Amino acid sequence: MKADAKPLKRLLPGTDRYVVPLYQRPYVWVHDANDPEKDRLGPYWTDIKETADAYMERSKLVAQADGDESRVAPMTPHFFGAVVIDQPVKEGEVTTQEVIDGQQRLTTTLLFLAAATRMCDAKGMHKHASRLRRLWQQDEDLELTGLARFKLSPTRQDQDAFLAVMEGVSLAGNRKSNVTDAYNFFVGQLDEWAEDLPAGSEEPYFDALRDTLYDHLLLVDIRLEDGDNAQGIFESLNAQGEKLLAMDLVKNEVFRRAKRAGTGIDLDVLDRETWSPRFSEPWWRASVRQGRYVRPRAELFLMHWLIDQKGSDISASALYIEFQAIARKEMDEPSLVQPFLDRFIADADRYKSLDSLAEGSPERRFFDRLAIVDTSVVYPLVLRLWRWADDDQISRADLRLALVAIESYLVRRFVVIPSAGKNYNNLVLGLLRTIGTATQPVNNPVQQLIGYLSESEEKTRVWPSNEAFIDQLSMQKFYQGYSRRRDEFLLRVIEDRLRKSSAKTEQGSAPTGLTIEHIIPQSWEEHWPLPDAGDDVANLRADKVRRERIHRLGNLSLVTGSLNPALGNDPWASKKAQLLQFSTLQLNADLLTNPLYSVKFDEDSIDERGERLARLLVDEWPGPESFL
């Protein structure tokens, strides 16, 4: 690279013209008097004004020295930062150069020049205006039109606003734009500046402003040479600036490769009609939690997509580098670029559609439950299966069968082996390799998936059997054995299955706002005393048996939040009466109508009820035996 500090008269000479590539972000500089960290325009204007003031003070000193500039210290220029410019391309009479970095600063400079030019004209300083206009507008003899008339063409999102400002017209529809806001801010500041000048002696101040803009504001002009990596330079220079998402760099990579491959793809159309309508939506940049990650959705998608494409693990902190590796391989020929783009865009649309599946559909239920068991690691697998179903490489029935198997595997493992999630990364990678590649499934991929889930008896991989599932649910601590959210989830599933099997209950899910109720209360000693077993040893044994069962599934139900305190530690007869009067849940109807509990509810009742409810969950999540 070559670096040279240049004043604006050398940076914006003659017929030079700068173009901001389509893949770069839009103009984002704003004025915010209440937030110095966000305010970029206020300091920009302050720097110009202070430099012009310094120029005026020096001019006065030169006048006092009878015009002998050698007797006065030279003017100290103000450095405005750097711009990185790609190698120039001659296009007719105009030399076009691509802005690799510094487009925010360069755009701001041209907006200020336009505002200063028009202020000079408005104040009758037409010669000053004429000189300043040469810095931002091409010679009219060139007979150029549109954006080509001006020495900068911003990225597509800003072109309408920038052209309106440069031509001195209103933006159609009075749309809000950072470009017009910045221009209007400078117009206001310059008007205030001009109004405060000493009456009758304004011209020296206009001289100072003009000469400051021409000669004393320097930008470090970094010019790329043959062999320089423009992409790497862009990333390095932006690493500490406004946060770039990995998807921003992916756009950069895709558009540069599409351009250099000579594909004939219209990048403006690609950006306007395909890329920006999708990835500029706030939905993509919003941070959400998936498993242990809290990241923008765009980066979560990219992470899942890369794992699917590679069939191997990736570094979540190096998503762009991982994408580059794939792009180098799959976009290295012009004929491959469009199919790669089509596949990537289709997968992005597919991923977004998963967030708006029809309420009550099996697919929506799968993702809702995936969030409850807090396991997002299967997304690459699900994304691949969904793509195959959309492309008719597997049937919709096979997709749903795969989702049922995956959900059963995950739920059964979190019940039987609460720490199971630690090895899911390797599991998913094994599944991806077993069922094919991102674009080509093996024969019967869903059966291969089920076989892979079923084949291992090791604790780190086993798909718990019906026997293990029922035993864990009914005979082990359930309440707070997982988490309150998961406890309530499993009880709600039981309630929903009871509703479906009851002819007296309208179909539908359980109401919201339910809480967990212990039938035999946690503080049971006063109202639920144990019968005397005959001796101290037997009494201690009975006490131990009860305490072991207090938090088991068979001793739990759901009630509304308002009913829970009312039931409290009441004895069984009182609880039954209140449940009969106030509860419409099938979990409680079962308690009230079952003849086994008509007189008492005890430890044997907990065991019997626990196993029976556990079998309902077996029906909800069939085990490996059901898929063979």
Secondary structure, 3 states (H helix, E strand, C coil): CEEEEEEHHHHCCCCEEEECCCCCCCCCCECCCCCCCCECHHHHHHHHHHHHHHHHHHHHHHHHCCCCHHHCCCCCCEEEEEEEECCCEEECCEEEEEEEECHHHHHHHHHHHHHHHHHHHHCCCHHHHHHHHHHHECCHHHCCCHHHHECEECCHHHHHHHHHHHHCCCCHHHCCCHHHHHHHHHHHHHHHHHHCCCCCCCHHHHHHHHHHHHHHEEEEEEECCCCCCHHHHHHHHHCCCCCCCHHHHHHHHHHHHHHHCCCCCCHHHHHHHHHHHHHCCHHHHCEEEECCEEEEHHHHHHHHHHHHHHCCCCCCCCHHHHHHHHHHHHCCCHHHHHHHHHHHHHHHHHHHHHHHCCCCCHHHHHHHHHHHCCCCCCHHHHHHHHHHHHCCCCCHHHHHHHHHHHHHHHHHHHHHCCCHHHHHHHHHHHHHHHHECCCCECCCHHHHHHHHHHCCCCCCCCCCCHHHHHHHHHHCCCCCCCCHHHHHHHHHHHHHHHHHHCCCCCCCCCCCCEEEEECCCCCCCCCCCCCCCCCHHHHHHHHHHHHHHCCCHHHEEEEECCHHHHHCCCCHHHHHHHHHHHCCCHHHHHHHHCHHHCCCCCHHHHHHHHHHHHHHHHHHCCCHHHHC
